[in-house]
Amino acid sequence: MSSKNLKFGKSIFLISILCLIILTGCEQQKELDYFAESLENINNQMDVYLSNINTDLYNYNLNHGFDRLVNLAFITNTYLTNMKNIENELKKDMNSFEELTSVFLNAESESNLNKLSESQKIILDEIHSKIDDYADNKNKLEDCLNNMNSYHIWTELIKEKISLQEKYENEEALTVLNVENEKYYEALKKLDESQKTLRDLKQVEIKINNTGIQKYSKEELQEYDQLIEIEEIYRELIMLLLQEKYYEAELKNEEYLKKYYDFITNTPSFSHSIYTELDSIENWYSENIGVCLKIFEKYYKR
């Protein structure tokens, strides 16, 4: 190859390299331009997600917070569904913020930040401030989410407990009414039902214990067993009436009334109403859910 052709070949090679460098530079510039143009939108969208998280927490507390326990009639299936819906919205907004953060950090790592304008760098700092703010509070938010789930389970159990208590009171009243009307077999049937309801109530309270929101002692849980034993004395009374042993039945009735009176006297809080434990429940709510209510309040859009 002549020296002239060699020089020409080298020129073509250098021009090709130069074009490649220019094209690469153009692509990088396009990526930087796109990244820079996206900064304001990313910043605004992060504001939206953080504001949504704040709104979710506000709505949860407004509609399902401790204050709503003043009237247990609020606890309906719709109420419980709404609790879970807000909890799911909170999860969704947290996930959206995290996904946007991931996309942003990936794009940032591939951009030459030195070429950003001063105003763009200010927006970049604002974005990182929001990312850091979220990261600092993420564990607290996740703990609150877990506690919302416990609170939802507890509220479901309270609803079930109220229903069982009403059922027991009705069965107990019908048992006595049947005895008064000398319908002894019907009375025995209702007595069986009421004892089953007492066992169910005990199991519900064990589950309530497991949520950590309310605590019943071993002795308190055993009160259900004590009442079932007292009802067994009443069963003996009914059997004596069936056998027309009225004198023995009168003595058995006296035994029953004494045992029942002693039980009521020694266990004044047997119903284990939440109203007797409002202070401890309020403290639990404040420490486990209320603690999150204001962490993103500054992002609230009025």
Backbone torsions as a table, in degrees:
resi	resn	phi	psi	omega
1	MET	NA	135.5	-179.2
2	SER	-71.1	159.7	179.7
3	SER	-62.2	-31.4	179.7
4	LYS	-66.3	-45.3	179.0
5	ASN	-66.0	-35.4	179.5
6	LEU	-63.5	-44.4	179.4
7	LYS	-64.0	-38.0	-179.7
8	PHE	-66.0	-40.5	179.1
9	GLY	-63.0	-42.2	179.0
10	LYS	-63.2	-37.6	-179.2
11	SER	-64.1	-44.1	178.6
12	ILE	-60.3	-41.5	-179.6
13	PHE	-63.4	-45.7	-179.0
14	LEU	-65.1	-39.2	178.3
15	ILE	-64.2	-38.6	179.3
16	SER	-63.7	-45.1	177.8
17	ILE	-60.8	-43.9	-179.0
18	LEU	-62.1	-42.4	178.8
19	CYS	-63.2	-40.5	179.6
20	LEU	-63.8	-42.1	178.7
21	ILE	-62.9	-42.3	-179.4
22	ILE	-64.7	-44.8	179.9
23	LEU	-62.7	-43.1	178.8
24	THR	-62.4	-43.8	178.8
25	GLY	-61.5	-39.3	178.7
26	CYS	-64.1	-43.7	179.0
27	GLU	-62.7	-43.9	179.6
28	GLN	-63.3	-38.4	178.8
29	GLN	-65.7	-39.7	177.6
30	LYS	-62.3	-43.1	179.3
31	GLU	-63.3	-41.7	179.0
32	LEU	-64.8	-43.3	179.4
33	ASP	-60.5	-43.8	179.6
34	TYR	-64.2	-43.0	178.9
35	PHE	-62.2	-46.3	-178.4
36	ALA	-62.9	-42.2	-179.3
37	GLU	-68.0	-24.2	-177.8
38	SER	-84.5	-15.6	-173.3
39	LEU	-56.9	-46.5	-177.5
40	GLU	-64.8	-41.8	178.2
41	ASN	-63.8	-41.9	178.3
42	ILE	-62.4	-44.5	179.8
43	ASN	-60.4	-45.1	179.7
44	ASN	-66.0	-40.1	-179.2
45	GLN	-67.7	-35.7	175.4
46	MET	-63.8	-38.8	175.2
47	ASP	-58.1	-43.1	-179.0
48	VAL	-61.5	-48.0	-177.7
49	TYR	-64.5	-41.5	179.8
50	LEU	-68.5	-36.4	175.5
51	SER	-65.3	-40.1	177.9
52	ASN	-62.6	-40.7	178.3
53	ILE	-61.0	-44.4	178.1
54	ASN	-61.2	-42.1	179.8
55	THR	-65.4	-40.9	177.8
56	ASP	-57.9	-46.5	-178.8
57	LEU	-65.9	-40.3	178.8
58	TYR	-62.3	-47.3	-178.7
59	ASN	-64.4	-38.1	179.2
60	TYR	-61.8	-47.3	-178.4
61	ASN	-67.3	-38.9	-179.2
62	LEU	-64.8	-43.7	-173.2
63	ASN	-94.2	-22.8	-173.3
64	HIS	-135.9	13.5	-178.5
65	GLY	-71.9	179.4	-176.1
66	PHE	-56.2	-36.7	-176.0
67	ASP	-60.6	-26.3	-179.3
68	ARG	-70.1	-15.0	-178.7
69	LEU	-72.7	-10.5	178.8
70	VAL	-60.1	-30.1	177.7
71	ASN	-125.5	102.1	-176.2
72	LEU	-69.3	-11.1	177.8
73	ALA	-65.0	-17.2	178.7
74	PHE	-67.1	-22.8	-173.3
75	ILE	-79.0	89.0	177.5
76	THR	-115.7	174.2	176.5
77	ASN	-62.1	-37.8	177.9
78	THR	-64.0	-41.6	178.4
79	TYR	-59.4	-45.3	-179.0
80	LEU	-67.0	-38.7	178.1
81	THR	-64.5	-42.0	179.1
82	ASN	-64.4	-35.6	175.6
83	MET	-57.0	-49.0	-177.7
84	LYS	-68.2	-35.0	179.2
85	ASN	-63.2	-43.2	179.4
86	ILE	-67.4	-39.0	177.0
87	GLU	-59.7	-42.9	179.2
88	ASN	-68.2	-35.3	176.5
89	GLU	-63.9	-39.2	178.2
90	LEU	-63.4	-44.7	176.9
91	LYS	-59.1	-43.2	-178.7
92	LYS	-62.3	-45.1	-179.5
93	ASP	-68.2	-35.7	175.9
94	MET	-64.8	-45.0	179.1
95	ASN	-62.7	-38.9	-179.9
96	SER	-63.9	-42.9	178.6
97	PHE	-63.2	-42.4	-178.5
98	GLU	-66.8	-38.6	178.5
99	GLU	-66.6	-42.2	178.1
100	LEU	-64.0	-39.7	177.7
101	THR	-61.0	-43.2	-179.9
102	SER	-62.4	-45.4	179.3
103	VAL	-62.4	-44.2	-179.3
104	PHE	-62.4	-48.5	-177.4
105	LEU	-63.9	-34.9	177.7
106	ASN	-65.9	-45.0	178.9
107	ALA	-66.2	-38.4	-179.2
108	GLU	-63.9	-38.7	-177.7
109	SER	-65.8	-20.1	-178.1
110	GLU	-102.5	8.5	-176.9
111	SER	-114.9	148.6	175.8
112	ASN	-87.3	97.5	-172.9
113	LEU	-70.0	-18.6	-179.7
114	ASN	-65.7	-21.0	-177.8
115	LYS	-90.1	0.6	177.0
116	LEU	-72.7	149.8	176.0
117	SER	-73.9	167.7	-179.3
118	GLU	-63.2	-40.7	179.5
119	SER	-65.9	-35.5	178.4
120	GLN	-69.5	-36.3	178.1
121	LYS	-66.5	-33.8	177.2
122	ILE	-64.0	-43.7	177.8
123	ILE	-63.6	-39.7	178.4
124	LEU	-59.0	-42.9	178.6
125	ASP	-63.8	-37.8	178.8
126	GLU	-64.4	-40.5	178.8
127	ILE	-62.4	-45.9	-179.7
128	HIS	-65.2	-33.0	177.1
129	SER	-63.2	-40.4	178.5
130	LYS	-68.4	-40.5	178.3
131	ILE	-61.7	-44.1	179.2
132	ASP	-65.5	-40.0	180.0
133	ASP	-61.9	-43.8	178.9
134	TYR	-65.4	-44.6	-178.8
135	ALA	-61.2	-38.8	-179.9
136	ASP	-65.5	-26.3	-174.7
137	ASN	-110.6	-0.2	-175.0
138	LYS	-60.4	-46.5	-179.0
139	ASN	-61.9	-39.3	178.9
140	LYS	-64.3	-42.4	178.6
141	LEU	-62.7	-43.4	-179.9
142	GLU	-65.1	-37.3	176.1
143	ASP	-63.4	-42.3	179.2
144	CYS	-64.2	-37.7	176.8
145	LEU	-61.8	-45.4	177.9
146	ASN	-61.8	-39.1	-179.8
147	ASN	-71.5	-30.9	174.0
148	MET	-62.9	-38.4	177.8
149	ASN	-64.4	-43.3	177.3
150	SER	-62.8	-40.2	-179.6
151	TYR	-66.1	-37.3	177.5
152	HIS	-65.3	-44.8	178.3
153	ILE	-61.5	-45.1	179.4
154	TRP	-59.7	-44.0	-179.3
155	THR	-64.6	-40.6	175.3
156	GLU	-58.9	-42.5	-179.0
157	LEU	-67.5	-37.3	177.0
158	ILE	-63.0	-41.2	177.3
159	LYS	-61.3	-44.3	179.5
160	GLU	-64.8	-39.3	-179.3
161	LYS	-64.5	-43.8	179.0
162	ILE	-60.5	-42.8	179.6
163	SER	-62.9	-42.1	-180.0
164	LEU	-68.6	-37.0	178.3
165	GLN	-63.5	-41.7	178.0
166	GLU	-65.3	-39.3	179.2
167	LYS	-63.4	-43.8	-179.6
168	TYR	-64.1	-44.5	-179.7
169	GLU	-60.2	-39.5	178.5
170	ASN	-67.4	-44.0	179.7
171	GLU	-65.0	-40.3	179.1
172	GLU	-63.3	-43.9	-179.6
173	ALA	-64.4	-41.1	-179.9
174	LEU	-68.4	-32.4	176.9
175	THR	-61.5	-49.2	179.7
176	VAL	-63.2	-42.3	-179.5
177	LEU	-62.3	-41.4	178.6
178	ASN	-64.8	-36.8	177.0
179	VAL	-64.9	-44.8	179.9
180	GLU	-60.8	-33.8	179.9
181	ASN	-91.1	8.6	178.3
182	GLU	61.3	29.1	174.6
183	LYS	-98.0	74.1	-168.1
184	TYR	-70.0	-36.7	179.6
185	TYR	-68.4	-38.8	175.8
186	GLU	-64.6	-36.2	178.5
187	ALA	-63.7	-42.2	178.7
188	LEU	-64.1	-38.2	179.0
189	LYS	-64.0	-44.5	179.3
190	LYS	-67.2	-32.5	178.2
191	LEU	-65.5	-41.7	175.6
192	ASP	-58.2	-43.7	-179.2
193	GLU	-65.1	-42.1	-178.3
194	SER	-66.2	-36.1	178.1
195	GLN	-68.8	-37.3	175.5
196	LYS	-63.2	-40.7	179.6
197	THR	-63.6	-38.2	177.5
198	LEU	-63.2	-40.3	177.8
199	ARG	-65.6	-39.2	177.7
200	ASP	-64.2	-39.8	178.3
201	LEU	-61.9	-40.4	178.7
202	LYS	-62.6	-42.7	179.6
203	GLN	-64.6	-38.0	177.5
204	VAL	-63.4	-41.7	-179.3
205	GLU	-69.3	-30.5	174.0
206	ILE	-63.3	-41.9	177.7
207	LYS	-66.2	-38.4	176.6
208	ILE	-61.1	-42.0	176.5
209	ASN	-55.3	-41.1	-175.4
210	ASN	-67.9	-20.3	178.0
211	THR	-74.2	-22.1	-179.2
212	GLY	83.5	-2.9	-177.2
213	ILE	-83.1	-38.6	172.8
214	GLN	-124.5	148.1	179.7
215	LYS	-126.4	124.9	174.2
216	TYR	-110.3	135.4	179.0
217	SER	-74.0	165.7	177.4
218	LYS	-59.3	-39.0	-179.4
219	GLU	-65.1	-39.4	179.5
220	GLU	-65.2	-40.4	179.1
221	LEU	-67.5	-31.2	-179.9
222	GLN	-72.5	-13.3	179.0
223	GLU	-60.9	-31.2	177.2
224	TYR	-65.0	-40.2	178.5
225	ASP	-65.5	-38.1	178.8
226	GLN	-62.8	-42.5	-179.4
227	LEU	-67.0	-36.9	176.9
228	ILE	-62.8	-39.7	177.9
229	GLU	-63.9	-38.8	178.7
230	ILE	-66.2	-38.2	178.6
231	GLU	-67.1	-25.7	175.5
232	GLU	-65.7	-31.6	175.5
233	ILE	-65.9	-38.6	178.0
234	TYR	-66.6	-34.3	176.1
235	ARG	-61.9	-43.0	178.6
236	GLU	-61.4	-37.4	177.8
237	LEU	-61.8	-45.4	-179.9
238	ILE	-62.7	-40.6	180.0
239	MET	-64.1	-36.5	177.9
240	LEU	-67.3	-38.1	177.7
241	LEU	-65.5	-37.6	176.7
242	LEU	-61.2	-35.0	-178.8
243	GLN	-87.1	1.8	179.9
244	GLU	60.7	32.8	175.4
245	LYS	-96.3	78.5	-169.1
246	TYR	-71.9	-34.5	179.0
247	TYR	-66.3	-48.5	178.2
248	GLU	-62.1	-35.4	178.9
249	ALA	-64.6	-37.8	178.7
250	GLU	-63.7	-42.7	178.0
251	LEU	-64.3	-40.2	179.8
252	LYS	-65.7	-35.8	178.6
253	ASN	-64.9	-39.7	177.5
254	GLU	-63.7	-41.2	178.0
255	GLU	-62.8	-43.5	-179.9
256	TYR	-62.4	-48.1	-177.5
257	LEU	-62.3	-38.4	179.3
258	LYS	-66.2	-45.3	179.5
259	LYS	-62.9	-42.9	-177.8
260	TYR	-67.2	-42.1	178.9
261	TYR	-62.3	-44.4	178.9
262	ASP	-61.4	-40.2	-180.0
263	PHE	-62.6	-49.4	-179.0
264	ILE	-63.0	-38.8	-178.7
265	THR	-67.4	-40.6	-175.0
266	ASN	-87.7	-12.1	178.7
267	THR	-129.7	66.0	-175.7
268	PRO	-62.4	-22.9	-178.8
269	SER	-107.2	30.9	-175.1
270	PHE	-57.2	-33.9	-178.8
271	SER	-64.5	-16.0	178.5
272	HIS	52.2	45.6	-179.1
273	SER	-66.3	143.6	178.6
274	ILE	-67.3	-19.5	-178.6
275	TYR	-66.9	-21.6	177.3
276	THR	-82.8	-7.3	-176.8
277	GLU	-128.5	25.8	-175.1
278	LEU	-60.5	-37.2	-178.4
279	ASP	-62.8	-45.4	-178.7
280	SER	-69.3	-35.5	178.3
281	ILE	-67.7	-41.4	178.8
282	GLU	-62.7	-41.1	178.1
283	ASN	-62.4	-42.7	178.8
284	TRP	-61.5	-46.8	-178.6
285	TYR	-61.0	-44.9	-178.4
286	SER	-62.6	-40.8	-175.8
287	GLU	-80.9	-22.5	-172.4
288	ASN	-113.1	-19.4	177.2
289	ILE	-128.9	-45.5	-179.7
290	GLY	-58.6	-25.6	-178.3
291	VAL	-62.7	-19.7	-177.9
292	CYS	-95.3	-9.3	-167.6
293	LEU	-60.6	-31.5	-172.5
294	LYS	-114.1	8.6	-173.2
295	ILE	-66.9	-29.8	178.3
296	PHE	-117.7	24.7	-177.7
297	GLU	-60.1	-31.1	-177.8
298	LYS	-66.0	-16.1	-179.7
299	TYR	-93.3	0.2	-177.9
300	TYR	-63.4	128.8	179.5
301	LYS	-93.5	115.3	-179.8
302	ARG	-87.1	NA	NA
